[in-house]
Amino acid sequence: MADQLTRFRELRDKSLLGGGQDQIEKQHERGKHTARERIDLLLDPGTFSELGALAEHTKTDFGMDKKKFPGDGVVTGFGEIAGRPVGVYAQDFTILGGSFSQVQAQKINKIQDLCLQAGIPCIGLNDSGGARVQEGVYSLAAYGEVFVRNVLSSGVIPQISVIMGPCAGGAVYSPALTDFTIMVEGTSYMFLTGPGVVKSVTGEDVSTEELGGSTVHNAQSGVAQFAAPTEDDALELVRQILSYLPQNNTDDPQRYPSDDSPSRMDEELNAIVPADDNQGYSMIEVLERVFDTGSILQVHEQYARNAIVGFARLDGRPVGFVANNPLWMAGVLDIDSSDKISRFVRLCDVYNVPVITFVDCPGYLPGTQQEYGGVIRHGAKIIYAYCEATVPKIVVYTRKAVGGAYVALSSKQMRNDIAFAWPTAQIAVMGPDGAAPLVAGKQIKAAADPEKARAEFVAEYRETFYNPYRAADIGQVDEVIEARETRPRLIQALRVLETKVATSPHKKHGVIPS
Ligand code: HXC
């Protein structure tokens, strides 16, 4: 008995050391934590419960029988975040570069399966050289086992991927299938093929960072939703994200106590929209003044900055927001912002997070670049997402809601629940400059003073159409409110909508434009 216990303890201690002390030091020299250190930072102290600590691969080719380590390059188990259970797996780069083996996959699959069955979030910390070369097709097949679980879990339990080192080849598709990808700046990268292969195939010289670093995937490709300066920040972000989400799709997000008064008005908001239509203003400031103090977490912050999406709280209730950004391309909708908005609305919808949309948008961006890129099918995704969503949906028109942008961004007919407009709202088919030649071109040309005639038309158009009142006449706007009242109005509306029931026709799934 004593011998058995000793053997077990030796194995367990070996497992705790991963690939060995020298590998741990190398990992630290790279500026990276080990898998176990990361798990300790992620979870509530003392809550980690490991599974599969002693599992080893069974392969013998290429001397692999002499390269065995308990755990086989991934640490897996359960723990708690803010007192709520989660499943976690962390690839261990100190063991064979965290390379992905059949046994590693089985350990990850076990956690994925248990998370799905228990209805709890699943978090993956990625740091791996990809498919373990010595395992050949076993390793490739094992990726499929992870992907299928990612897909079956999608929309059922929150899945978050943190990239904390290499993530190359087909390995990138697991994070891409999860709800959120967080990248650590400077030490993480994702690409299908590395700089060497790129050079040999296309002749292009590109560094690892330029090809797949955090900035590329946050600001350009949109593959990642978050960038974190350090590993500690990345892990803290996971905790923050989960605070806005329920444990699973049958649950509601947790409400937190708020010391920001639900009846607080904000006088500054009444003056935030400039008199000049063409002048921008900070939509982030609007959001900060409306939502609970300090509660905003932007998602995809660096990507398609003409749109702003993210989570916040209203009287302690988590909400998702979508807003146009008048300070970036005048807040116009385009291909990338359509992808950003539609994905976020769908994410809120599956996790029962109400969506509040702030509209100041001149329309979809015209031009060949957008048309050739498929702005029609990308733009249609926004419409699809809002129409499909059954969570409470509230829209606030702060200024422009012009043409297609009015319809696409949570308009009444697309199952929006409540529409508020500020007195500065401009809801019309097009702006006065576009309307003038179409509606009164001939009269303006024939007038003794065409400039005066044009100015008179514009003034009349503004008075008649370019305001919130026509929309309010026919119920497209439920209520015109002072901007300062926005917070209490939204909170009252959300209280009513908390018990909203909306159903959609039964179907296997729809065919979202893509
Ligand atoms: C087996 C691997 C490995 C791999 C790394 N190692 N990647 N072993 N299979 N894929 C081992 C190394 O041999 C080394 O072992 C240890 O991990 C650390 O690796 P180093 O190269 O010394 O570290 P570093 O210099 O930091 O470079 C890390 C790296 C590099 C950039 C990730 O190892 C690398 O390029 N690896 C291959 C990446 C790759 O092309 N993967 C296949 C992707 S295709 P020792 O024993 O010396 O310490 C793919 C297909 C999936 O994944 C398809 C799914 C659909």
Residues whose N, C-alpha, C, O or C-beta is under 5 A from the ligand:
A	BS01	HXC	L96 G97 S99 S128 G129 G130 A131 R132 V133 L140 Y143 P166 A168 G169 G170 A171
